[in-house]
């Protein structure tokens, strides 16, 4: 599909940019100021998208199409200029226009702040999904939070991570529309009065609440080809003039100002945790705030064309991105029962039929639980509703499985104990018609393990939707050289139908194509080498094997296993046991949660190992270790196209899917990975010859845990190569100036503590790395495999994932 609807001439674009320079920014034209050029170009694009939002809305209205609302506390959208230009079909025109004026479009793009409104995988997935929904002409909208501060900026000081605030809104955000006219009022705190209605029915009233004002900011989301423009709505918290006046009138000026500050604090910052529940009150308020603003808005829109709720589930689908927005279950019930006076049973049916839940993690520490006492203080009416949902649910379970108290306890929405806790995953499960995992392995684990009781009860609710990524950002935008080669070879239909890449297979052993493919990888590696030398003053050989491990730093992702391998290679070389045949550059990037001590130590370890290796003349031409600071979407876009080898080595059973793995495959890197998450499906697609799989399988690990038969000390005793790596951590080889700082690694293993199974996977890992080295020595063979990876990556498009959601979850009833 060629983007024809958006033909724009260079002179029209120039007129528009000049107009915004003069009228929106009050600056002289022409200009060579990159910031001003970025802003005026963005405004020009926004103009076009604004028109298209209105047209798209007219179309949706006319067809009365079902709307999908994607609720997420995170949207890691990345920079928008490049993506918007591509999807509007204006990229080339814009680049040429700028080039003629002596301006490099890439420099202009660099001006854009990268909005870090997410932690990692879950937030980036949400952003890919928005792109795919718009491209597939689905009426799908994102709802999230307009954080004033995104994920912290990472700086490195003597190898240690330091966090700096990310004030991404300090400059103008040219993409968003602030819609003060659509602000809403959200009740919070207060108390419940237990009334009865005229018929003697229990009719509780939520009284004396405070309120927060939700102010929407809309960011256009343009689909490829520019036909459909949806939007992402982000709510910021504020307080209203009226509300202040009320308190002002009571004469309490200080309290009024305090309230205002308190309200605005709610959307101040994104919680920088991606696996550990914070348990902070403010986070709960954020979750509630998002859900309450969103549901008000959804109902307002629905009510434009409807008088009652009968058609609600046919007109509205709400997808909850993990449990973070799972209070939607209670809030929708509250709105239907308390505000629209629907009978409980009817409201419950509507709620269940409308909501669906995606689970993104099996890590126990990430499963959200909130103290009932906290809910009672913040949202007392919701707690009541949750108790009532639970009462009715447990009644059904007790009727179906009599005398099974254990089961009731396991399935309850409430965990009893010292203090009662609400299990948010159970709330989401019970209140939805669908629950999905994000890769086939992950969905199986949910069924068999975490949610097995629920699976036994409602097998039909469990669905798998393997994650995907948008090829518009991750190939067309990030890797223009490869995108062009592909388009020259098979045409451009891959941009909206990634399965077309299969047509590259016949070219995988054609010399001309292979040479071009290899030249492109080499050029991308040169670009990355330049970035590395500019940021770290480190010179990198673009002909070395680029072996890349980039993602959040977490023990289960096993950056430590990678470092152990690097240390192993280093020791082998300096002790003369190995003559290196392939020069290797190991590249890391990723942020650690600020309170996660081990993750931060791992960052320090990477730096120190790097310092020793990079300065050691004996391995000067063989090994380099690089840590690129402040990982972000825009940095990923620069790193991934340059990868030879993609490290996806999490402990099997822990990584729900992974999406970085897919980005690397699409960009012609080979993967070394465990049978975890979507790696399993990448193996199926690529074929065993084209991916390097090693290590324990998920069920083997579960089995070892169950039988308690993993003892790290035994591995230390049995395997000399493990011993000397761990000894090097103990012996200060990598911390001569800060003695003892890495001993914790050694001591952990000696205490038989290694929850992430580094040692059993170590030998298989170094073996597979030896195989990789041997294969890299044969560039023809390597290139062929890389091409086959690209050709077979079609399944991992977010277009496929979104079609799956649409068919299996959002329009399930329409189909049957
Ligand atoms: C409450 C604290 C918290 C915050 C975020 C707990 C858990 C999370 C997320 C669920 C973590 C996350 O990003 N999960 C990742 O989701 C990706 C998209 O589905 C998957 O590809 C990754 O495997 C998974 O780790």
Boltz pocket constraint, residues with backbone or C-beta under 6 A from the ligand:
constraints:
  - pocket:
      binder: B
      contacts: [[A, 119], [A, 120], [A, 121], [A, 122], [A, 123], [A, 125], [A, 273], [A, 274], [A, 275], [A, 276], [A, 277], [A, 278], [A, 322], [A, 359], [A, 360], [A, 361], [A, 366], [A, 367], [A, 368], [A, 438], [A, 467], [A, 654], [A, 655], [A, 656], [A, 657], [A, 658], [A, 659], [A, 677]]
      max_distance: 6.0
